[in-house]
Amino acid sequence: MNESGSTWPGSQAWFTVALLWPVALLNYLDRQVLATLQASIGTDISAVLDSQNFGRLMGVFLWIYGLMSPVSGLIADRFNRKHLIVASLAVWSAVTLLMGLAHDFHQLYWMRALMGVSEALYIPAALALIVDSHQGRTRSLAVGIHMTGLYCGQALGGFGALAAGELSWRTTFQWLGLCGVAYSVVLALCLRERRVANVAAAGFLTVLAGMRKSLGALFSIAAFGVILYYFAAPSAPGWVIKNWLPTLFGKMNPQTVRDLLPLAAGFSDAEIVSKVAKPLSTIVIAASAFFGVIGGGLIADRWAQRNVRGRIYTGAIGLALTIPALLALGCSRSPAVALAAAVLYGCGFGLFDANSMPVLCQFVPPRLRAAGYGFMNLIGVCAGAFATEVMGKLDHAGKLAQGIGWLAVPVAIAIALVLMLRPTTLNCPDF
């Protein structure tokens, strides 16, 4: 039984997660691959090589993505989520394909902005669909498995430089776009949405009135403000790590990397940066987060059966692990320490990430969850966009590592705030 009382076969619920996993992978792969293609694109579009321009290019996606997320959530709470997911995948994949045809910085910039609009439709709708189809005892695990798709996409994005070396950066974008467009057809044929969205036929003014009512109900929930900050504080370093860690690793001394990784002994200094350091940064974070998010799902689901705050505790422990990791990345000049810090950060963030939506579900009813997560994305992504652009300026001044270390402060505050929450149930009922 799901929360609304209707029967949802277990096999169908897990089949939904399986179908959405490749979409999650493409969602992060298509956005993240740009982080490792800076040098390759720069051979044709030199403006990308400037640190501040590159920060703007990465940041515009985040600003648009964040601002669109609440709108996407409100839409997903009212319309057929399957259609939104399929349309989102098809559009951002087409945009990815077109990025391979760009000839100047402005074209890339506006394509990234359009990608932000289309990708924003996916996460609120997908997570709402998953949590509605899973009982409390499997909710964190189901969300965690879906999140592993995001981490795999992030890891594969680390191979962008290698792909560009073999195929060219243009061909890399084009193949990624074609794969996404093709899978959107598969998704349209196989994904199921049991909810009947009656508002689809309602008038525009009626829909707007319903959205305003939902906003009032959502922000009347006292705990929601705390949840917003709890999500935003680790999102800032999360996006900075995704967008700037390849650059930070690329600044490592090539000989030190050779000493740490004997398999890289035969690479030139340039190859150490493009084929070892930058891909290694995304792979290490994604692989450790992969295990963290699965472990976080299993631990939280079991803990929640014994203690209603089990998911909150699991997420808080995850955030606590990221603090020493951020401090180490900010202070250490040793590749070995940086790698260990990246592993610790990924594991901790995975524990947190598997439980963000399930924690929201303890305070927000089903009819408001997509909108709730949309606002979480807005606050989190805007924090990430701001931090990403600040890191571009700090990198220009040679202070990127120190900036990453200071991001541990808001995370510590988030832990203190979330531990103050006192949920009474694992599944907030409709009201």
Secondary structure, DSSP 4 states (H G I P E B T S, - for coil): --TTS----HHHHHHHHHHHHHHHHHHHHHHHGGGG-HHHHHTT-GGGGSHHHHHHHHHHHHHHHHHHHHHHHHHHTTS-HHHHHHHHHHHHHHHHHHHTT--SHHHHHHHHHHHHHHHHTHHHHHHHHHHHHS-TTTHHHHHHHHHHHHHHHHHHHTTHHHHHHHH-HHHHHHHHHHHHHHHHHHHHHH----S--GGGGS-HHHHHHHHHHHHHHHHT-HHHHHHHHHHHHHHHHHHHHHHHHHHHHHTS-HHHHHHH-GGGTTS-HHHIIIIIIHHHHHHHHHHHHHHHHHHHHHHHHHHHHH-TTHHHHHHHHHHHHHHHHHHHHHH---HHHHHHHHHHHHHHHHHHHTTHHHHHHTTS-GGGHHHHHHHHHHHHHHHHHHHHHHHHHHHHTT-HHHHHHHTHHHHHHHHHHHTT---S-SSPPP-
